C-alpha cells in the first residue's frame, strides 16, 4: 500500500513510567514487530483512514505503540511514501491531458516502466491491472460480446489476473490457427482471456489469410459464420496496436513483410494496417483476410487499445485520430511521449 501525501503520523508521547505494557507492545522494540502486525496497522491507518486511537483500540495497544508500528512499517517497506514536487503532474492529470490531446474518451495508466525489462520479464504484469480496470469500466453484462485481437501485448496481458466478467462471450477478431507463435494464436488468446474473466469462449477455426479457393469455402462455413456474426454485435473490443512493419522484429506469417505498400504503414489494429493519416494500407491478398475490418472496429461502442513503447508513438497517434480505439491503456513514459508528439 502507498501513502502519497508525504505526511508523517504525529509523534506520540511515550507511555507514563510504571504503566503496565499492553500485549501489543510487550517485548516489541523497534524493528521487532511482526510483519503481520505492521501490515494490519498500516492498512487500518492508511487505507481505512482510522485514527491512531482507533487502531490502538482495535489492536489492544497504546497510541504510542501504534506510532512506532507505523514508523517501522515505513522503514521495512510495507508502507511506501511518495513525495510529489509542487506542479508535477500526477498520473491522473497526465491521463486526462493525453485523453484530451488524442480525443479519447479515457486513458488508463499502468505503473511506470523504467528502462528495459529484465530478461524473461514481459509487459503483462505492469499493464494488466490497468487493462482490468478498463474492462470493468465497460460494464459488460452476461451475454455481451467482447472481442480480442492477437498480438504480443494482448497475449501477455491474457496471462495475468483480470477482473471477472461472468457470462461475457469472448471471441477473436482474426483467424490465426496456423501461426507458430503463441501471441498470434488468436484462439489461444481467446481461451486465456475467457478463463481469466469467467466468460465463454467462441473460436475461429480458420487461418488468417487463406488461399483463394480455401477462402471461398471457409467464408461460407457455419462455424466461421457464427463468429463473423458476433462482430457487429460486439459491445467491446480489446486490441493491441502494432508498431510500424519496417521496425518490427516479428510479424504474423501471413503478412508479406516485403510488400511495397507496407512502407507507408505506421501500425495496425486487429491485423489491419493503416498509414499516418489512419487510412487503410492493403497488401497482396489482404482482401482475403479473415479479420474484423477497420470500419467494423470504428462502430464498436467501447474500443480499448493496449500499447506501450517509443516504437508505437506514431501507431497510437494515427489509430486514435482515425477512431480505431476510443480508450487507451499505456504507461506514463509512453503517455508523456504521446502528449509531446500530439503537441
Secondary structure as GFF3:
##gff-version 3
##sequence-region A 1 343
A	DSSP	beta_strand	2	3	.	.	.	ID=ss1
A	DSSP	alpha_helix	35	42	.	.	.	ID=ss2
A	DSSP	pi_helix	43	47	.	.	.	ID=ss3
A	DSSP	alpha_helix	52	59	.	.	.	ID=ss4
A	DSSP	alpha_helix	63	75	.	.	.	ID=ss5
A	DSSP	beta_strand	80	81	.	.	.	ID=ss6
A	DSSP	alpha_helix	91	102	.	.	.	ID=ss7
A	DSSP	beta_strand	106	109	.	.	.	ID=ss8
A	DSSP	alpha_helix	124	137	.	.	.	ID=ss9
A	DSSP	beta_strand	145	148	.	.	.	ID=ss10
A	DSSP	alpha_helix	152	158	.	.	.	ID=ss11
A	DSSP	beta_strand	169	172	.	.	.	ID=ss12
A	DSSP	three_ten_helix	182	184	.	.	.	ID=ss13
A	DSSP	alpha_helix	186	197	.	.	.	ID=ss14
A	DSSP	beta_strand	200	202	.	.	.	ID=ss15
A	DSSP	alpha_helix	212	218	.	.	.	ID=ss16
A	DSSP	alpha_helix	222	231	.	.	.	ID=ss17
A	DSSP	beta_strand	236	240	.	.	.	ID=ss18
A	DSSP	three_ten_helix	245	247	.	.	.	ID=ss19
A	DSSP	three_ten_helix	260	264	.	.	.	ID=ss20
A	DSSP	beta_strand	265	269	.	.	.	ID=ss21
A	DSSP	beta_strand	272	275	.	.	.	ID=ss22
A	DSSP	three_ten_helix	286	288	.	.	.	ID=ss23
A	DSSP	alpha_helix	294	299	.	.	.	ID=ss24
A	DSSP	beta_strand	302	306	.	.	.	ID=ss25
A	DSSP	three_ten_helix	310	312	.	.	.	ID=ss26
A	DSSP	alpha_helix	313	321	.	.	.	ID=ss27
A	DSSP	beta_strand	327	330	.	.	.	ID=ss28
A	DSSP	alpha_helix	332	342	.	.	.	ID=ss29
###
